[in-house]
């Protein structure tokens, strides 16, 4: 199987490509990366992977239909990682989120339909469900997004569904919980806080810090995506969880402790507009396909802190 990986120079996409090169996805024999190289995409994330002849790279925009159509004509499948994903940025301005996440997905779907691809896999987020006080969402729960970012991802998910029903395109959608691990741009909580602490700054905690998230190591997420790609049923949605729910305040204290610092490094700030209280997905469905998270959260967090520290000390260290 030859796969077009969009957003492959970003956080999750580059980890997927790296795992492929390491031999973890045997049914894939070649990957074509398409990435616009925005602020969150870094070709250095693929430095080692691009030494492998089975990986090629194209600099471009998923909204560019002629380019997308040319690349899709040569592959069997698409995994769409490409997205604007930072909630705070979407609150400031939603234009790029609608363009990339909605119109970009539509462009990819049109090319996939044109060439009758074997599978189109849409990488989505648990944030499309909104916020949940108790229990966990399963895949049949309604979409109730509360931020412009999550609304753009929910819109893309509905487009994917429509191409499956209307055009018979084989699609699979995955919705993951909060990812962490190496290569994440330092605007998200863990790399932002670790970077600030390493630079001697305090870390900003929204509101009281009681908002709860489930944490998923990026390697486990990539493994689940591969399972969904190869084993998932057409038209289906699969939630992907990590099994570690923590409040933001508990996570912040854990990071501070692991870095040998004190709680006075925390600074409480005004809460985010429309801040969802809790995310939690039921991932029984993908477990039936063989998925189970393998990374212990504390160990993964320690490794991530070390990776960020090494990256700051030596920007050219092995990625």
Number of C-alpha atoms within 10 A of each C-alpha: 14 18 22 25 24 26 29 32 31 28 22 25 27 30 25 25 25 22 16 23 22 10 11 15 17 10 13 17 14 19 23 22 25 25 24 21 16 12 8 19 21 20 16 17 23 21 16 12 21 18 11 11 10 15 20 15 17 14 14 16 19 27 19 12 16 12 16 23 19 11 17 24 14 14 19 18 24 25 24 25 25 26 25 21 18 15 19 17 15 20 14 9 13 18 11 16 24 22 17 21 28 22 19 23 25 20 19 24 25 18 20 26 19 13 16 18 20 17 22 29 25 25 22 25 21 27 26 24 23 20 20 15 11 9 10 15 19 18 20 7 10 11 18 14 20 17 21 22 27 26 24 26 30 23 20 23 25 13 17 24 22 15 20 20 14 8 12 14 25 23 28 27 27 24 24 26 25 23 21 23 22 24 25 24 16 15 14 16 19 22 22 17 24 24 20 16 18 15 10 10 14 17 22 18 20 17 15 13 18 15 17 21 20 20 21 26 25 25 22 19 27 21 20 25 27 22 17 24 24 16 13 22 15 21 20 16 24 26 24 31 29 25 19 16 19 16 16 18 19 15 19 23 16 15 20 20 12 13 15 8 12 10 13 9 17 18 13 14 13 10 12 13 11 9 16 18 15 20 25 30 25 17 22 16 17 22 16 9 14 11 21 19 18 12 16 13 17 13 9 18 21 14 14 21 22 15 19 23 16 14 17 14 10 10 12 11 10 12 17
